Structures are given as structure tokens and as C-alpha cells.
């Protein structure tokens, strides 16, 4: 049975482990992307990214009277709207809004928007 190591020496196992480590930390975004892909939910997360990007996609005026709520797996986006008048106007604008939401290449498509009155 080997005795304790002398100060200043390193075992072969520790040297091997240190040699296998990357020299720089891996960015969390890279790790998370791989984890999401391995879990099979990367596309859903990318599709749902329209929620935080909403103001930039639809413009300040529409963003001021709406709140995106969720995206279903089939590509339905639920959005709360301030008034019935805005709900009617936005329903008429839906094809244009869908083009803006789906402009990012590679993002799974939003197929429809369900408008609901904000409570």
C-alpha cells in the first residue's frame, strides 16, 4: 500500500485529469445548447424565443397593447390584448405579423396567433 504523497508531487491520475480539461472554461451558452438538443427541446425553445423578442418583431405600438403568453408545440402563439378594438385590428394584421415572427431562418414556424382579451 503506497504511503501519502510528498508535498509538491502529483499523482499520475490527477495529471491525466488535468490534461483532459479544456484550457479555457466552456461558455454556458454552448453547454446549454447541447443539453437542450440532447433533451430534444432545442426547437421548442427556439420557437418560444418569439416571446421575449416580441417588441422587436411587432414594433413598439403593438407591443404596448399586447403581451405574448406562450407558444404551443403546434406553433400557436397566445397573445393577450388590451382592448376588443385592438384585438380586431390585430386579427386583420395576423398574416403580416406571422411573416415578421417567422422571418428568422431556422426557427420553427409560428402558424397562428390566438388573441385573448387581457384581464
CNS distance restraints for C-alpha pairs under 8 A (distance, minus, plus):
assign (resid   5 and name CA) (resid   9 and name CA) 6.58 0.50 0.50
assign (resid   5 and name CA) (resid  10 and name CA) 7.55 0.50 0.50
assign (resid   5 and name CA) (resid  11 and name CA) 7.86 0.50 0.50
assign (resid  10 and name CA) (resid  14 and name CA) 6.59 0.50 0.50
assign (resid  10 and name CA) (resid  15 and name CA) 6.83 0.50 0.50
assign (resid  11 and name CA) (resid  15 and name CA) 6.46 0.50 0.50
assign (resid  12 and name CA) (resid  16 and name CA) 6.19 0.50 0.50
assign (resid  13 and name CA) (resid  17 and name CA) 6.21 0.50 0.50
assign (resid  14 and name CA) (resid  18 and name CA) 6.13 0.50 0.50
assign (resid  15 and name CA) (resid  19 and name CA) 6.13 0.50 0.50
assign (resid  16 and name CA) (resid  20 and name CA) 6.36 0.50 0.50
assign (resid  17 and name CA) (resid  21 and name CA) 6.67 0.50 0.50
assign (resid  22 and name CA) (resid  26 and name CA) 7.76 0.50 0.50
assign (resid  26 and name CA) (resid  30 and name CA) 7.00 0.50 0.50
assign (resid  26 and name CA) (resid  31 and name CA) 7.11 0.50 0.50
assign (resid  27 and name CA) (resid  31 and name CA) 6.68 0.50 0.50
assign (resid  28 and name CA) (resid  32 and name CA) 5.96 0.50 0.50
assign (resid  29 and name CA) (resid  33 and name CA) 5.98 0.50 0.50
assign (resid  30 and name CA) (resid  34 and name CA) 6.40 0.50 0.50
assign (resid  31 and name CA) (resid  35 and name CA) 6.27 0.50 0.50
assign (resid  32 and name CA) (resid  36 and name CA) 6.07 0.50 0.50
assign (resid  33 and name CA) (resid  37 and name CA) 6.14 0.50 0.50
assign (resid  33 and name CA) (resid  42 and name CA) 7.10 0.50 0.50
assign (resid  34 and name CA) (resid  38 and name CA) 6.05 0.50 0.50
assign (resid  35 and name CA) (resid  39 and name CA) 6.13 0.50 0.50
assign (resid  36 and name CA) (resid  40 and name CA) 6.20 0.50 0.50
assign (resid  36 and name CA) (resid  41 and name CA) 5.40 0.50 0.50
assign (resid  36 and name CA) (resid  42 and name CA) 4.84 0.50 0.50
assign (resid  37 and name CA) (resid  41 and name CA) 6.03 0.50 0.50
assign (resid  37 and name CA) (resid  42 and name CA) 4.88 0.50 0.50
assign (resid  37 and name CA) (resid  43 and name CA) 7.96 0.50 0.50
assign (resid  41 and name CA) (resid  45 and name CA) 6.25 0.50 0.50
assign (resid  42 and name CA) (resid  46 and name CA) 6.17 0.50 0.50
assign (resid  43 and name CA) (resid  47 and name CA) 6.01 0.50 0.50
assign (resid  43 and name CA) (resid 107 and name CA) 7.23 0.50 0.50
assign (resid  43 and name CA) (resid 108 and name CA) 6.41 0.50 0.50
assign (resid  44 and name CA) (resid  48 and name CA) 6.07 0.50 0.50
assign (resid  44 and name CA) (resid  73 and name CA) 6.88 0.50 0.50
assign (resid  44 and name CA) (resid 108 and name CA) 7.59 0.50 0.50
assign (resid  45 and name CA) (resid  49 and name CA) 6.28 0.50 0.50
assign (resid  46 and name CA) (resid  50 and name CA) 7.91 0.50 0.50
assign (resid  46 and name CA) (resid 107 and name CA) 5.98 0.50 0.50
assign (resid  46 and name CA) (resid 108 and name CA) 7.08 0.50 0.50
assign (resid  47 and name CA) (resid  71 and name CA) 7.48 0.50 0.50
assign (resid  47 and name CA) (resid  75 and name CA) 7.77 0.50 0.50
assign (resid  47 and name CA) (resid 107 and name CA) 5.81 0.50 0.50
assign (resid  47 and name CA) (resid 108 and name CA) 5.24 0.50 0.50
assign (resid  47 and name CA) (resid 109 and name CA) 6.87 0.50 0.50
assign (resid  47 and name CA) (resid 110 and name CA) 7.36 0.50 0.50
assign (resid  48 and name CA) (resid  70 and name CA) 7.19 0.50 0.50
assign (resid  48 and name CA) (resid  71 and name CA) 5.78 0.50 0.50
assign (resid  49 and name CA) (resid  53 and name CA) 6.34 0.50 0.50
assign (resid  50 and name CA) (resid  54 and name CA) 5.54 0.50 0.50
assign (resid  50 and name CA) (resid  57 and name CA) 7.85 0.50 0.50
assign (resid  50 and name CA) (resid 101 and name CA) 6.76 0.50 0.50
assign (resid  51 and name CA) (resid  68 and name CA) 5.57 0.50 0.50
assign (resid  51 and name CA) (resid  69 and name CA) 7.07 0.50 0.50
assign (resid  51 and name CA) (resid  70 and name CA) 7.07 0.50 0.50
assign (resid  53 and name CA) (resid  57 and name CA) 6.23 0.50 0.50
assign (resid  54 and name CA) (resid  58 and name CA) 6.05 0.50 0.50
assign (resid  54 and name CA) (resid  59 and name CA) 7.94 0.50 0.50
assign (resid  54 and name CA) (resid  63 and name CA) 6.91 0.50 0.50
assign (resid  54 and name CA) (resid  68 and name CA) 7.06 0.50 0.50
assign (resid  55 and name CA) (resid  59 and name CA) 5.30 0.50 0.50
assign (resid  55 and name CA) (resid  60 and name CA) 5.80 0.50 0.50
assign (resid  55 and name CA) (resid  62 and name CA) 7.66 0.50 0.50
assign (resid  55 and name CA) (resid  63 and name CA) 5.03 0.50 0.50
assign (resid  56 and name CA) (resid  60 and name CA) 7.41 0.50 0.50
assign (resid  57 and name CA) (resid 100 and name CA) 5.99 0.50 0.50
assign (resid  57 and name CA) (resid 101 and name CA) 6.20 0.50 0.50
assign (resid  58 and name CA) (resid  62 and name CA) 6.18 0.50 0.50
assign (resid  58 and name CA) (resid  63 and name CA) 6.54 0.50 0.50
assign (resid  58 and name CA) (resid  97 and name CA) 6.65 0.50 0.50
assign (resid  58 and name CA) (resid 100 and name CA) 7.06 0.50 0.50
assign (resid  58 and name CA) (resid 101 and name CA) 7.88 0.50 0.50
assign (resid  59 and name CA) (resid  63 and name CA) 6.09 0.50 0.50
assign (resid  60 and name CA) (resid  64 and name CA) 5.98 0.50 0.50
assign (resid  61 and name CA) (resid  65 and name CA) 7.08 0.50 0.50
assign (resid  62 and name CA) (resid  66 and name CA) 6.22 0.50 0.50
assign (resid  63 and name CA) (resid  67 and name CA) 6.89 0.50 0.50
assign (resid  65 and name CA) (resid  81 and name CA) 5.90 0.50 0.50
assign (resid  65 and name CA) (resid  82 and name CA) 5.21 0.50 0.50
assign (resid  65 and name CA) (resid  83 and name CA) 7.98 0.50 0.50
assign (resid  65 and name CA) (resid  86 and name CA) 7.67 0.50 0.50
assign (resid  66 and name CA) (resid  79 and name CA) 6.54 0.50 0.50
assign (resid  66 and name CA) (resid  80 and name CA) 5.48 0.50 0.50
assign (resid  66 and name CA) (resid  81 and name CA) 4.53 0.50 0.50
assign (resid  66 and name CA) (resid  82 and name CA) 6.23 0.50 0.50
assign (resid  67 and name CA) (resid  79 and name CA) 5.55 0.50 0.50
assign (resid  67 and name CA) (resid  80 and name CA) 5.04 0.50 0.50
assign (resid  67 and name CA) (resid  81 and name CA) 6.63 0.50 0.50
assign (resid  68 and name CA) (resid  77 and name CA) 7.37 0.50 0.50
assign (resid  68 and name CA) (resid  78 and name CA) 6.13 0.50 0.50
assign (resid  68 and name CA) (resid  79 and name CA) 4.25 0.50 0.50
assign (resid  68 and name CA) (resid  80 and name CA) 6.25 0.50 0.50
assign (resid  69 and name CA) (resid  77 and name CA) 7.46 0.50 0.50
assign (resid  69 and name CA) (resid  78 and name CA) 5.41 0.50 0.50
assign (resid  69 and name CA) (resid  79 and name CA) 5.40 0.50 0.50
assign (resid  69 and name CA) (resid  80 and name CA) 6.88 0.50 0.50
assign (resid  70 and name CA) (resid  77 and name CA) 5.85 0.50 0.50
assign (resid  70 and name CA) (resid  78 and name CA) 5.40 0.50 0.50
assign (resid  70 and name CA) (resid  79 and name CA) 7.46 0.50 0.50
assign (resid  71 and name CA) (resid  75 and name CA) 6.17 0.50 0.50
assign (resid  71 and name CA) (resid  76 and name CA) 5.49 0.50 0.50
assign (resid  71 and name CA) (resid  77 and name CA) 4.45 0.50 0.50
assign (resid  71 and name CA) (resid  78 and name CA) 6.33 0.50 0.50
assign (resid  72 and name CA) (resid  76 and name CA) 5.23 0.50 0.50
assign (resid  72 and name CA) (resid  77 and name CA) 6.61 0.50 0.50
assign (resid  74 and name CA) (resid 111 and name CA) 7.68 0.50 0.50
assign (resid  75 and name CA) (resid 108 and name CA) 7.78 0.50 0.50
assign (resid  75 and name CA) (resid 109 and name CA) 6.20 0.50 0.50
assign (resid  75 and name CA) (resid 110 and name CA) 4.41 0.50 0.50
assign (resid  75 and name CA) (resid 111 and name CA) 5.14 0.50 0.50
assign (resid  75 and name CA) (resid 112 and name CA) 6.71 0.50 0.50
assign (resid  76 and name CA) (resid 110 and name CA) 5.99 0.50 0.50
assign (resid  76 and name CA) (resid 111 and name CA) 5.89 0.50 0.50
assign (resid  76 and name CA) (resid 112 and name CA) 4.97 0.50 0.50
assign (resid  76 and name CA) (resid 113 and name CA) 5.66 0.50 0.50
assign (resid  76 and name CA) (resid 114 and name CA) 6.89 0.50 0.50
assign (resid  77 and name CA) (resid 110 and name CA) 6.66 0.50 0.50
assign (resid  77 and name CA) (resid 111 and name CA) 7.95 0.50 0.50
assign (resid  77 and name CA) (resid 112 and name CA) 6.33 0.50 0.50
assign (resid  77 and name CA) (resid 113 and name CA) 4.76 0.50 0.50
assign (resid  77 and name CA) (resid 114 and name CA) 6.08 0.50 0.50
assign (resid  78 and name CA) (resid 113 and name CA) 5.92 0.50 0.50
assign (resid  78 and name CA) (resid 114 and name CA) 4.81 0.50 0.50
assign (resid  78 and name CA) (resid 115 and name CA) 6.13 0.50 0.50
assign (resid  78 and name CA) (resid 116 and name CA) 7.41 0.50 0.50
assign (resid  79 and name CA) (resid 113 and name CA) 7.08 0.50 0.50
assign (resid  79 and name CA) (resid 114 and name CA) 6.20 0.50 0.50
assign (resid  79 and name CA) (resid 115 and name CA) 5.11 0.50 0.50
assign (resid  79 and name CA) (resid 116 and name CA) 6.22 0.50 0.50
assign (resid  80 and name CA) (resid 115 and name CA) 5.95 0.50 0.50
assign (resid  80 and name CA) (resid 116 and name CA) 4.86 0.50 0.50
assign (resid  80 and name CA) (resid 117 and name CA) 5.50 0.50 0.50
assign (resid  80 and name CA) (resid 118 and name CA) 4.88 0.50 0.50
assign (resid  81 and name CA) (resid  86 and name CA) 6.75 0.50 0.50
assign (resid  81 and name CA) (resid  87 and name CA) 6.05 0.50 0.50
assign (resid  81 and name CA) (resid 115 and name CA) 6.57 0.50 0.50
assign (resid  81 and name CA) (resid 116 and name CA) 5.94 0.50 0.50
assign (resid  81 and name CA) (resid 117 and name CA) 4.99 0.50 0.50
assign (resid  81 and name CA) (resid 118 and name CA) 5.14 0.50 0.50
assign (resid  82 and name CA) (resid  86 and name CA) 6.90 0.50 0.50
assign (resid  82 and name CA) (resid  87 and name CA) 7.78 0.50 0.50
assign (resid  82 and name CA) (resid 117 and name CA) 6.19 0.50 0.50
assign (resid  82 and name CA) (resid 118 and name CA) 5.29 0.50 0.50
assign (resid  83 and name CA) (resid  87 and name CA) 6.27 0.50 0.50
assign (resid  83 and name CA) (resid 117 and name CA) 6.39 0.50 0.50
assign (resid  83 and name CA) (resid 118 and name CA) 7.40 0.50 0.50
assign (resid  84 and name CA) (resid  88 and name CA) 6.24 0.50 0.50
assign (resid  84 and name CA) (resid 117 and name CA) 6.88 0.50 0.50
assign (resid  85 and name CA) (resid  89 and name CA) 6.33 0.50 0.50
assign (resid  86 and name CA) (resid  90 and name CA) 5.93 0.50 0.50
assign (resid  87 and name CA) (resid  91 and name CA) 6.05 0.50 0.50
assign (resid  87 and name CA) (resid 115 and name CA) 6.42 0.50 0.50
assign (resid  87 and name CA) (resid 116 and name CA) 7.52 0.50 0.50
assign (resid  87 and name CA) (resid 117 and name CA) 7.45 0.50 0.50
assign (resid  88 and name CA) (resid  92 and name CA) 6.52 0.50 0.50
assign (resid  89 and name CA) (resid  93 and name CA) 6.43 0.50 0.50
assign (resid  90 and name CA) (resid  94 and name CA) 6.01 0.50 0.50
assign (resid  91 and name CA) (resid 115 and name CA) 7.57 0.50 0.50
assign (resid  93 and name CA) (resid  97 and name CA) 6.18 0.50 0.50
assign (resid  94 and name CA) (resid  98 and name CA) 5.97 0.50 0.50
assign (resid  94 and name CA) (resid 112 and name CA) 7.87 0.50 0.50
assign (resid  94 and name CA) (resid 113 and name CA) 7.09 0.50 0.50
assign (resid  95 and name CA) (resid  99 and name CA) 6.37 0.50 0.50
assign (resid  96 and name CA) (resid 100 and name CA) 6.52 0.50 0.50
assign (resid  97 and name CA) (resid 101 and name CA) 6.16 0.50 0.50
assign (resid  98 and name CA) (resid 102 and name CA) 5.98 0.50 0.50
assign (resid  98 and name CA) (resid 110 and name CA) 6.78 0.50 0.50
assign (resid  98 and name CA) (resid 111 and name CA) 7.23 0.50 0.50
assign (resid  98 and name CA) (resid 112 and name CA) 7.27 0.50 0.50
assign (resid  98 and name CA) (resid 113 and name CA) 7.93 0.50 0.50
assign (resid  99 and name CA) (resid 103 and name CA) 5.96 0.50 0.50
assign (resid 101 and name CA) (resid 109 and name CA) 7.97 0.50 0.50
assign (resid 101 and name CA) (resid 110 and name CA) 6.94 0.50 0.50
assign (resid 102 and name CA) (resid 107 and name CA) 7.12 0.50 0.50
assign (resid 102 and name CA) (resid 108 and name CA) 7.84 0.50 0.50
assign (resid 102 and name CA) (resid 109 and name CA) 5.66 0.50 0.50
assign (resid 102 and name CA) (resid 110 and name CA) 6.45 0.50 0.50
